[in-house]
Amino acid sequence: MSDVTPIRDPLTDALLTPQNAVLALIDYQPEQYAGVGSVDHEELLAHVTMLGRIATTFELPVVLSTVYVKHGMSGTNKELLAALPGVPEIDRTSMNSWEDPDFRAAVEAMGRKKLIIAGLWTEVCVAFPTLDALREGYEVYVVVDAIGGVSKVAHESAMQRMIQAGAVPISVLGLACEFQRDWGRPQADRLRGVMREYFGKLKAIKAER
């Protein structure tokens, strides 16, 4: 058995690392969840919550945004907020978060060109900023199992549109493993705990069906 593999330069690595990427989480609000028809809501929530916990575990910079809260909509769902202690919410009125000066400034301030995006809904709140960020020279990774559209057709069509424009699909579990790389490295025990809880939740959801 070989020793723990050496860590490649986390800033120049072609793969995603906690040091070369930033995560944008967009519009995870109760009203948005209510409109999702492409995926089971409990399963979606499990994926979203794990995504937040992965970000916290690896100290990944997060830009968290909501829409229209100051005018009456609810804020980010409590499960995701609990997974992201201390991360502020940036409220907008724009459907396309990239058109909001505060959101865009928060992403740009990170100084990282690998942008991981997840949000509700796929065809609006994920697709629009993804397409704009790609045009601005970002490498955009869309977390496919932590997003949802108002229908399967809407979700799948939006995914095709983003992929054709150059976005890269990635799963929550794939992202976690891409960050960790080696079970002998630091944070492995904490990640195992997060993953055990995640798989337990998914198993319970399937058992209820």
C-alpha positions in Angstrom: 0.0 0.0 0.0 1.4 3.4 -1.0 1.6 6.3 1.4 -0.8 9.3 1.2 -0.4 10.8 -2.3 1.3 14.2 -2.5 -1.0 17.3 -2.8 -0.8 19.0 -6.1 -0.6 22.8 -6.2 -4.1 23.6 -5.1 -4.0 27.0 -6.8 -3.0 25.7 -10.3 -4.6 22.3 -10.2 -6.7 21.6 -13.2 -9.2 19.9 -11.0 -11.4 21.6 -8.4 -9.8 22.4 -5.0 -11.0 24.4 -2.0 -8.3 26.9 -2.9 -9.1 27.5 -6.5 -12.9 27.6 -6.6 -15.8 29.5 -5.2 -19.4 28.3 -4.6 -22.5 30.3 -5.5 -25.7 29.2 -3.9 -28.7 30.9 -5.4 -32.3 31.2 -4.2 -32.7 28.2 -1.9 -35.9 29.6 -0.5 -39.2 27.8 0.4 -41.1 29.5 -2.4 -38.5 28.3 -4.9 -38.5 24.7 -3.5 -42.4 24.7 -3.9 -42.1 25.3 -7.6 -39.6 22.4 -8.2 -41.1 19.5 -10.2 -38.1 17.8 -11.6 -36.9 16.0 -8.5 -38.3 14.8 -5.2 -38.1 17.6 -2.7 -36.7 15.6 0.2 -34.0 14.1 -2.0 -33.1 17.6 -3.3 -32.9 18.9 0.3 -30.5 16.1 1.2 -28.2 17.0 -1.7 -28.4 20.7 -1.0 -27.6 20.3 2.7 -24.7 18.1 2.0 -23.4 20.6 -0.5 -23.4 23.3 2.2 -21.7 21.0 4.7 -19.0 20.1 2.1 -18.3 23.8 1.6 -18.0 24.4 5.4 -15.8 21.2 5.9 -13.3 22.3 3.3 -13.6 26.1 4.1 -14.7 26.8 0.5 -15.7 30.4 -0.1 -19.5 30.7 -0.5 -21.6 33.4 -2.1 -25.1 32.9 -0.8 -27.9 34.9 -2.5 -31.7 35.2 -2.2 -34.3 37.0 -4.3 -36.9 39.5 -3.1 -36.7 38.8 0.6 -36.9 42.6 1.4 -40.2 42.6 -0.4 -41.7 39.6 1.4 -40.2 36.3 0.2 -38.7 33.9 2.7 -34.9 33.7 3.1 -32.6 30.7 2.6 -34.1 27.4 4.0 -33.0 26.7 7.6 -31.2 23.4 6.8 -28.8 25.1 4.4 -28.3 28.1 6.6 -27.4 25.8 9.5 -24.8 24.1 7.2 -23.3 27.5 6.4 -22.7 29.3 9.7 -21.8 32.9 9.4 -22.3 33.1 5.6 -24.2 36.3 4.8 -27.1 36.4 2.3 -27.0 38.8 -0.6 -30.6 39.8 -1.5 -31.6 40.8 -5.0 -34.5 41.7 -7.2 -32.9 40.4 -10.4 -33.7 36.9 -11.7 -30.2 36.7 -13.1 -27.9 37.0 -10.1 -25.0 38.0 -12.4 -26.8 41.2 -13.1 -26.8 42.1 -9.4 -23.8 44.3 -8.6 -23.4 43.0 -5.1 -23.6 39.4 -6.1 -21.1 39.8 -8.9 -18.7 41.8 -6.8 -18.8 39.1 -4.2 -17.8 36.5 -6.7 -15.1 38.6 -8.3 -13.7 39.5 -4.9 -12.7 35.9 -4.4 -10.3 36.2 -7.3 -11.0 32.6 -8.5 -12.0 31.6 -12.0 -13.5 28.2 -11.2 -17.1 28.9 -10.2 -19.4 26.2 -8.8 -23.1 27.1 -9.1 -26.2 25.6 -7.6 -29.6 27.1 -7.2 -33.4 27.0 -7.8 -34.7 27.0 -10.5 -32.4 25.3 -13.1 -33.8 27.2 -16.1 -33.6 30.6 -14.5 -31.5 31.1 -11.4 -28.9 28.6 -12.4 -28.8 29.0 -16.2 -28.7 32.8 -16.5 -25.7 33.4 -14.3 -23.9 30.4 -15.6 -24.2 31.6 -19.2 -23.0 35.1 -18.2 -20.1 33.8 -16.1 -19.0 31.6 -19.0 -18.9 34.6 -21.3 -16.8 36.4 -18.7 -14.2 33.7 -18.8 -15.1 31.6 -15.8 -15.0 27.8 -15.7 -18.5 27.0 -14.5 -19.4 23.8 -12.7 -23.1 23.1 -12.2 -24.0 20.8 -9.3 -26.7 18.7 -11.1 -28.2 16.9 -8.1 -28.5 20.0 -5.9 -30.7 21.9 -8.4 -34.2 21.5 -9.8 -36.4 23.0 -12.4 -40.2 23.5 -12.5 -40.4 20.3 -14.6 -38.1 17.6 -15.8 -38.3 19.0 -19.3 -37.4 22.5 -18.0 -34.5 21.1 -16.0 -33.1 18.9 -18.7 -33.4 21.6 -21.4 -31.6 24.1 -19.2 -28.8 21.6 -18.5 -28.4 21.0 -22.2 -28.2 24.8 -22.8 -25.5 25.3 -20.2 -23.5 22.3 -21.2 -23.5 23.4 -24.9 -22.3 26.8 -23.7 -19.4 25.1 -21.9 -20.6 24.4 -18.3 -19.4 21.2 -16.6 -21.9 19.1 -14.7 -20.8 17.7 -11.4 -22.5 15.8 -8.5 -22.4 16.7 -4.8 -20.6 13.4 -4.1 -18.2 14.0 -7.0 -17.3 17.4 -5.7 -16.6 16.1 -2.2 -14.3 13.5 -3.5 -12.6 15.9 -5.9 -11.8 18.1 -2.9 -10.6 15.2 -0.6 -8.7 13.1 -3.2 -7.1 10.9 -0.6 -8.7 9.4 2.5 -5.4 9.7 4.4 -5.4 13.5 4.2 -6.8 15.9 6.8 -10.6 16.4 7.1 -11.2 12.8 5.9 -12.8 11.8 9.2 -15.2 14.7 9.2 -16.1 14.1 5.5 -16.8 10.5 6.3 -19.2 11.6 9.0 -21.0 14.0 6.6 -21.2 11.3 4.0 -22.6 8.7 6.4 -25.3 11.1 7.4 -26.0 11.9 3.7 -26.3 8.3 2.6 -28.4 7.5 5.6 -30.8 10.2 4.7 -31.1 9.1 1.1 -31.7 5.5 2.2 -34.4 6.6 4.6 -36.1 8.6 1.8 -36.1 5.6 -0.6 -37.4 3.4 2.2 -40.4 5.7 2.6 -41.4 5.4 -1.0 
